Amino acid sequence: MSSYVAVGSGLAGLAFALRVAESGHRVTVLTKAQVAEANTSYAQGGIAAAVGEADSWKLHEQDTLTAGAGLCDPAAVRFLVQHAPDAIDWLKAVGTRFDTEADGDLALGREGGHSRHRIVHFADRTGWEIERAVVQAVREHPSIEVIEHAFATALLVKNGVCHGVRAVVSELGERTYLAHGTLIATGGGGMMYQHTTNPRVATADGIGLASDAGAAIADMEFMQFHPTTLYHPQLRSFLITEAVRGAGATLRNHEGRRFMYDYDPRLELAPRDVVARAMEAEMQRLGTWCLYLDLTHLDPEKIEHEFPTIYAKLMELGLDIRKEWIPVVPAQHYSCGGIVTDLGGRSSIRGLYAAGEVARTGVHGANRLASNSLLEAVVFSQAAALSAMADPVEPESLEVAEPQSVAESEAVRIRHALQSIMTQRVAVVRSNEGLKQAESTVESLIEAYRAGLKAPFSQYALETRNLLLAARHVVQGARARTENVGLHYNVDLDKE
Ligand SMILES: Cc1cc2nc3c(=O)[nH]c(=O)nc-3n(C[C@H](O)[C@H](O)[C@H](O)COP(=O)(O)OP(=O)(O)OC[C@H]3O[C@@H](n4cnc5c(N)ncnc54)[C@H](O)[C@@H]3O)c2cc1C
């Protein structure tokens, strides 16, 4: 029996743990907050799979490649879409409930960029339901131990081989977890920006850990912004799923004009980057802070039934979406790039695997097709599990330096400065001058962090450091791109 470690308890980390444990091995899952505090729990729309009668993996493949704007890895895309129906079956077997039609078939929604109805969902809280089911399955498995409030601080890497991970565990202090295989499944890095749909745990820790260990990282400049995030002082960054636009909601400016007519013939269901750019341009043209999503022409009962979470949340704020427009802005949503992995979830370091949002599998290319990420988390974490079991390393205990922090007040200053420059200069619309400025600011913040190292361990400070290292990859990737493609749009490249 071998021992494996997964860092992160979202869908990727837990699917890996279940697959490895099913084969009779032990798994320790380290997670820095409570088990279900993960991007996975917040996913609303659903999970894409060609399971409908009028659909096929070939159509799903084509839609994914089109969204990726020529930069997907075709082999990874094929692997993803061909395994999608099995992934849905696996989730059902684990206990996930999905909405069904009267005849018992899965009810399928449609989202931007998909040529067919293929979004398997559970109302507008699919991620919550998936996380509920996998957490329960993991809790019931005797070979899996989940350690909450365990913050991974370093990978144990020697001579190109990973032997496990070091973590600071609440009430226990520093601990070493040696492993025959180590999975990074730490999710995204939305906290790099002022506005994000991601929860607070999304601090790009996996990118920081992998950077320190020297693992290959790529495509970080392809940062997806979700066009329709609630603009409201009491509820920042609450997502209004694309499925709402799929159901017929329209985007309007404050004058009531359906402005997408001026930008793209696919209107509200154009790919996310197109819609987000159109919204930025429209807000700039009109000098407004937000735009509006209009559901008022839809059947009120359908709104309450299909989007119960959104309906109830906004009602709490005094906004009746059956009668009033929803104020919305684009916000950071998903990181397409990450730790480079192959079809088996292997990173460039032996014994180290990555899956889920932290990985760059090649399936998203320059832009992620909606609802392909939960799917990617299942398919590639299970592939990583098989690879890890096929090639166990002999773990060796290694010395690692104690994690060092800056004072929290300094970390707060650095994080705010980072969020400000990334939001202003490295968001939906970029420019040569803006990227240059961002690069110099990020480097000076990294320098300031290094110069301030003297305080005792602070998770907030170390997360800030990880955000800085990830931001450096985003900015450097954006500066190196010489053409506008997918999510990367630099106004100056249009002029050349
Ligand atoms: C609001 C919202 C809506 C979305 N809707 C959809 C959708 O409809 N369909 C879709 O396909 N995708 C959707 N996504 C994207 C999708 O949810 C994520 O990409 C996916 O869930 C990522 O899963 P994951 O397991 O890789 O990471 P996560 O679910 O984010 O889990 C990461 C885990 O790592 C832990 N962690 C992080 N750093 C450390 C550390 N240093 N030490 C220990 N633990 C650590 C975190 O605490 C967390 O448990 C949505 C995302 C958001 C935010």
Ligand as a Chemical Component Dictionary entry (heavy atoms), coordinates in Angstrom:
data_LIG
# 
_chem_comp.id                   LIG 
_chem_comp.type                 NON-POLYMER 
_chem_comp.pdbx_formal_charge   0 
_chem_comp.three_letter_code    LIG 
# 
loop_
_chem_comp_atom.comp_id 
_chem_comp_atom.atom_id 
_chem_comp_atom.alt_atom_id 
_chem_comp_atom.type_symbol 
_chem_comp_atom.charge 
_chem_comp_atom.model_Cartn_x 
_chem_comp_atom.model_Cartn_y 
_chem_comp_atom.model_Cartn_z 
_chem_comp_atom.pdbx_ordinal 
LIG C1  C1  C 0 -18.638 31.557 -9.090  1  
LIG C2  C2  C 0 -18.070 30.471 -9.963  2  
LIG C3  C3  C 0 -18.891 29.811 -10.869 3  
LIG C4  C4  C 0 -18.368 28.798 -11.688 4  
LIG N1  N1  N 0 -19.218 28.106 -12.526 5  
LIG C5  C5  C 0 -18.722 27.047 -13.223 6  
LIG C6  C6  C 0 -19.594 26.222 -13.993 7  
LIG O1  O1  O 0 -20.800 26.428 -14.019 8  
LIG N2  N2  N 0 -19.047 25.184 -14.674 9  
LIG C7  C7  C 0 -17.703 24.905 -14.655 10 
LIG O2  O2  O 0 -17.271 23.949 -15.302 11 
LIG N3  N3  N 0 -16.868 25.668 -13.915 12 
LIG C8  C8  C 0 -17.343 26.711 -13.201 13 
LIG N4  N4  N 0 -16.484 27.458 -12.434 14 
LIG C9  C9  C 0 -15.072 27.078 -12.369 15 
LIG C10 C10 C 0 -14.906 25.828 -11.520 16 
LIG O3  O3  O 0 -15.746 25.923 -10.390 17 
LIG C11 C11 C 0 -13.473 25.681 -11.047 18 
LIG O4  O4  O 0 -12.570 25.844 -12.091 19 
LIG C12 C12 C 0 -13.260 24.274 -10.457 20 
LIG O5  O5  O 0 -14.235 24.030 -9.489  21 
LIG C13 C13 C 0 -11.880 24.180 -9.875  22 
LIG O6  O6  O 0 -11.807 23.009 -9.099  23 
LIG P1  P1  P 0 -10.436 22.674 -8.384  24 
LIG O7  O7  O 0 -10.640 21.420 -7.643  25 
LIG O8  O8  O 0 -9.333  22.772 -9.353  26 
LIG O9  O9  O 0 -10.199 23.904 -7.367  27 
LIG P2  P2  P 0 -11.091 24.459 -6.182  28 
LIG O10 O10 O 0 -12.454 23.925 -6.218  29 
LIG O11 O11 O 0 -10.927 25.926 -6.161  30 
LIG O12 O12 O 0 -10.352 23.874 -4.891  31 
LIG C14 C14 C 0 -9.085  24.349 -4.509  32 
LIG C15 C15 C 0 -8.798  23.848 -3.111  33 
LIG O13 O13 O 0 -7.435  24.062 -2.779  34 
LIG C16 C16 C 0 -7.345  24.552 -1.447  35 
LIG N5  N5  N 0 -6.055  25.233 -1.328  36 
LIG C17 C17 C 0 -5.606  26.287 -2.050  37 
LIG N6  N6  N 0 -4.360  26.598 -1.683  38 
LIG C18 C18 C 0 -3.998  25.728 -0.700  39 
LIG C19 C19 C 0 -2.825  25.549 0.108   40 
LIG N7  N7  N 0 -1.746  26.331 0.011   41 
LIG N8  N8  N 0 -2.809  24.549 1.001   42 
LIG C20 C20 C 0 -3.893  23.740 1.156   43 
LIG N9  N9  N 0 -5.027  23.875 0.439   44 
LIG C21 C21 C 0 -5.069  24.846 -0.475  45 
LIG C22 C22 C 0 -8.567  25.436 -1.323  46 
LIG O14 O14 O 0 -8.861  25.728 0.011   47 
LIG C23 C23 C 0 -9.602  24.536 -2.019  48 
LIG O15 O15 O 0 -10.044 23.537 -1.149  49 
LIG C24 C24 C 0 -16.993 28.471 -11.610 50 
LIG C25 C25 C 0 -16.169 29.142 -10.708 51 
LIG C26 C26 C 0 -16.692 30.130 -9.872  52 
LIG C27 C27 C 0 -15.791 30.821 -8.902  53 
# 
loop_
_chem_comp_bond.comp_id 
_chem_comp_bond.atom_id_1 
_chem_comp_bond.atom_id_2 
_chem_comp_bond.value_order 
_chem_comp_bond.pdbx_ordinal 
LIG C1  C2  SING 1  
LIG C2  C3  SING 2  
LIG C2  C26 DOUB 3  
LIG C3  C4  DOUB 4  
LIG C4  N1  SING 5  
LIG C4  C24 SING 6  
LIG N1  C5  DOUB 7  
LIG C5  C6  SING 8  
LIG C5  C8  SING 9  
LIG C6  O1  DOUB 10 
LIG C6  N2  SING 11 
LIG N2  C7  SING 12 
LIG C7  O2  DOUB 13 
LIG C7  N3  SING 14 
LIG N3  C8  DOUB 15 
LIG C8  N4  SING 16 
LIG N4  C9  SING 17 
LIG N4  C24 SING 18 
LIG C9  C10 SING 19 
LIG C10 O3  SING 20 
LIG C10 C11 SING 21 
LIG C11 O4  SING 22 
LIG C11 C12 SING 23 
LIG C12 O5  SING 24 
LIG C12 C13 SING 25 
LIG C13 O6  SING 26 
LIG O6  P1  SING 27 
LIG P1  O7  DOUB 28 
LIG P1  O8  SING 29 
LIG P1  O9  SING 30 
LIG O9  P2  SING 31 
LIG P2  O10 DOUB 32 
LIG P2  O11 SING 33 
LIG P2  O12 SING 34 
LIG O12 C14 SING 35 
LIG C14 C15 SING 36 
LIG C15 O13 SING 37 
LIG C15 C23 SING 38 
LIG O13 C16 SING 39 
LIG C16 N5  SING 40 
LIG C16 C22 SING 41 
LIG N5  C17 SING 42 
LIG N5  C21 SING 43 
LIG C17 N6  DOUB 44 
LIG N6  C18 SING 45 
LIG C18 C19 SING 46 
LIG C18 C21 DOUB 47 
LIG C19 N7  SING 48 
LIG C19 N8  DOUB 49 
LIG N8  C20 SING 50 
LIG C20 N9  DOUB 51 
LIG N9  C21 SING 52 
LIG C22 O14 SING 53 
LIG C22 C23 SING 54 
LIG C23 O15 SING 55 
LIG C24 C25 DOUB 56 
LIG C25 C26 SING 57 
LIG C26 C27 SING 58 
# 
